């Protein structure tokens, strides 16, 4: 299925009614409760973030995880492969980043580098990146077969927004460390990346692991959209019933502290 990125450039697609701080807090509280259900029902979820440099992936992840129990989620910033990783199949380094039962794994960039940066920069052969689509789809399908929920998010911004954010980061001493030469090399090849993204969406937008594109040009609205989407997906994949308290634990609490169940 094709996805037209030009439809996600208005900055108005995810406008919401209300106050940002209030709505953000409400969504974070909901995520916290969903994580409790996620843990209690032994669910496993993989959340993949892709998007342009300076599109707001880190900021969205920060707001999404701020209310979560750190024992049951982990963020993996995906950078260039090491020499050892280059010597293996490109998916090898992602297997130990998959979630186990009760866990949420969040990838800041991902295995889609094979059909994006590795394709554009010539870090793999044409045969390798073309084969990568089927390998990625099979990899994700296998995770679904063992019950892993996959949520794939692409944050899209226009070149004008990207330039503005990169400029602001360079001017801010607390943020300029985020800017690298690679950001500008990638910026120069934006048209090539657009072609690669078109192919990526067409080949990997599957029913078991669909893509969701979010307009990142309005930063606050994008964060609300990210949290709202993750909540909606978790509500569909995680049972919404809290189990009864363990009778043995209740009996122990009654005996030791005089606990009396409510209701």
C-alpha positions in Angstrom: 0.0 0.0 0.0 1.3 3.5 -0.9 1.5 6.4 1.5 1.6 9.9 0.2 3.8 12.0 2.6 2.6 15.2 1.0 -0.7 14.7 2.9 1.1 15.1 6.2 2.6 18.5 5.7 -0.2 20.9 6.8 0.7 21.0 10.4 -3.0 20.9 11.1 -3.9 17.2 10.6 -3.6 16.4 14.3 -4.9 19.6 15.8 -6.6 18.9 19.2 -8.9 20.9 21.4 -7.7 21.8 24.8 -4.5 22.8 26.6 -1.3 21.0 25.7 0.0 20.4 29.2 -3.4 19.2 30.4 -4.0 16.9 27.5 -0.4 15.6 27.7 -0.8 14.7 31.4 -4.1 13.0 30.7 -2.5 10.8 28.0 0.5 10.0 30.1 -1.8 8.9 33.0 -3.7 6.7 30.6 -0.4 5.2 29.3 0.7 4.4 32.9 -2.5 2.4 33.5 -2.2 0.7 30.2 1.4 -0.3 31.1 0.0 -1.9 34.3 -2.4 -4.0 32.2 0.4 -4.7 29.8 2.5 -6.2 32.6 -0.4 -8.1 34.3 -1.4 -9.7 31.0 2.2 -10.7 30.0 1.9 -8.6 26.8 4.9 -7.6 24.7 5.1 -4.6 22.4 7.6 -3.2 20.0 7.3 0.5 19.1 9.4 1.7 16.1 10.1 5.3 15.4 11.4 6.4 12.1 11.4 9.9 10.6 13.5 12.7 9.2 16.4 14.1 11.2 15.1 16.8 13.6 11.5 15.6 13.2 10.9 15.2 16.9 11.3 11.5 17.5 13.3 12.0 20.7 10.9 14.5 22.1 7.9 12.3 21.4 9.6 9.3 23.0 10.5 11.4 26.1 6.9 12.4 26.6 5.6 8.9 26.0 7.9 7.3 28.5 7.9 9.9 31.3 5.1 8.1 33.3 6.1 4.5 32.5 7.7 2.1 35.0 11.3 1.9 33.8 11.6 -1.7 34.8 9.4 -2.8 32.0 10.4 -0.7 29.1 13.6 0.2 27.3 14.5 2.7 24.7 17.1 1.6 22.1 18.8 4.5 20.1 19.8 2.8 16.9 23.1 4.1 15.5 25.5 2.9 12.8 26.4 -0.8 13.1 29.7 -1.8 14.7 32.4 -3.7 12.8 31.1 -6.9 14.5 27.5 -6.1 13.5 28.5 -5.4 9.9 30.0 -8.9 9.7 26.6 -10.4 10.5 23.2 -10.4 8.8 21.7 -6.9 9.1 18.9 -8.1 11.4 21.3 -9.9 13.8 21.8 -6.8 16.0 18.0 -6.3 16.5 17.2 -9.7 18.0 18.4 -8.8 21.5 16.4 -5.6 21.4 13.0 -7.3 21.0 10.6 -7.2 24.0 10.0 -10.2 26.3 6.8 -10.8 28.2 5.5 -7.7 30.0 8.1 -5.5 28.2 7.8 -2.5 25.8 10.8 -2.0 23.5 11.1 1.4 21.8 13.4 1.8 18.9 14.6 5.2 17.9 15.4 4.3 14.3 15.4 0.7 13.3 16.1 -2.1 10.9 14.6 0.1 8.2 18.0 1.6 7.9 18.7 -1.2 5.4 16.2 0.2 2.9 16.8 3.9 3.7 20.3 5.1 4.8 22.1 1.9 3.7 20.4 2.1 0.4 21.1 5.8 -0.2 24.6 5.8 1.1 25.7 2.6 -0.7 26.4 0.8 2.5 24.9 -2.4 1.0 24.4 -3.7 -2.5 21.3 -3.1 -4.5 20.5 -6.9 -4.2 20.8 -6.6 -0.4 18.4 -3.7 0.1 15.9 -5.1 -2.4 16.0 -8.4 -0.5 15.7 -6.4 2.7 11.9 -5.7 2.2 11.0 -9.4 2.3 13.4 -10.0 5.2 11.9 -7.2 7.2 8.4 -8.3 6.6 9.2 -11.9 7.6 11.1 -10.7 10.7 8.0 -8.7 11.8 5.6 -11.4 10.9 7.5 -13.9 13.1 7.2 -11.4 16.0 3.5 -11.2 15.5 3.2 -15.0 15.6 4.6 -15.1 19.1 2.2 -12.3 20.2 4.4 -9.2 19.9 2.4 -6.1 19.0 4.3 -3.9 16.6 3.5 -0.2 16.3 5.4 1.6 13.5 5.4 5.4 13.5 7.0 7.7 10.9 7.3 11.4 11.9 7.2 13.6 8.8 8.3 17.2 8.5 8.8 19.5 5.5 12.3 20.6 4.5 11.4 24.1 5.8 10.6 22.7 9.2 13.6 20.5 9.3 15.9 23.5 8.4 14.3 25.6 11.1 14.8 23.0 13.8 18.4 22.3 12.8 19.1 26.1 12.9 17.5 26.4 16.3 19.5 23.5 17.7 22.8 24.9 16.4 22.0 28.2 18.1 21.2 26.6 21.4 24.3 25.4 23.4 22.2 22.8 25.2 21.0 21.2 22.0 23.7 21.7 19.4 25.2 18.3 20.4 22.2 16.7 18.7 23.3 18.1 15.3 25.8 16.1 13.3 27.4 16.4 9.8 25.2 13.4 8.8 22.1 15.5 9.4 23.2 17.8 6.6 24.5 15.1 4.3 21.0 13.4 4.6 19.3 16.8 4.0 21.2 17.2 0.7 19.8 13.8 -0.4 16.2 14.5 0.6 14.8 13.6 -2.9 16.6 10.3 -2.8 15.2 9.6 0.6 11.7 10.5 -0.6 12.0 7.9 -3.3 13.3 5.3 -0.8 10.5 6.1 1.6 7.9 5.6 -1.1 9.2 2.2 -1.8 9.5 1.4 1.9 5.9 2.2 2.6 4.7 0.4 -0.5 6.6 -2.8 0.4 6.4 -2.9 4.3 3.0 -1.3 5.1 1.5 -4.8 6.1 -1.6 -5.7 7.8 0.4 -7.3 10.7 2.7 -4.3 11.0 1.2 -1.2 9.4 2.8 2.2 9.2 1.3 5.3 10.8 2.6 8.7 9.5 2.3 11.7 11.8 2.6 15.3 10.7 5.4 16.6 12.8 5.4 20.2 11.7 3.3 21.2 14.7 5.5 19.7 17.4 3.0 19.8 20.3 0.2 18.4 18.2 2.6 15.7 16.9 3.4 14.6 20.5 -0.3 14.4 21.3 -0.9 12.4 18.2 1.9 10.0 19.0 0.6 9.3 22.5 -3.0 9.0 21.3 -2.0 6.5 18.6 0.1 4.4 20.9 -2.8 4.4 23.5 -5.3 3.4 20.8 -3.1 0.5 19.6 -2.5 -0.8 23.2 -6.1 -0.6 24.0 -6.8 -2.9 21.0 -4.0 -5.4 21.8 -4.0 -5.6 25.7 -7.0 -7.0 27.7 -8.6 -4.1 29.6 -9.6 -6.1 32.7 -7.5 -6.0 35.9 -7.3 -9.5 37.5 -8.4 -10.1 41.0 -5.9 -9.9 43.8 -4.0 -13.2 44.6 -6.0 -14.9 47.4 -2.8 -16.0 49.1 -1.5 -12.4 49.1 -4.8 -11.1 50.4 -4.8 -13.7 53.2 -1.2 -12.8 54.2 -2.1 -9.1 54.2 -5.1 -9.8 56.5 -3.0 -11.8 58.9 0.0 -9.4 59.1 -1.5 -5.9 58.8 -5.3 -6.5 59.3 -6.1 -5.7 55.7 -9.8 -5.6 54.9 -10.8 -5.7 51.1 -12.9 -2.8 49.9 -16.3 -3.7 48.6 
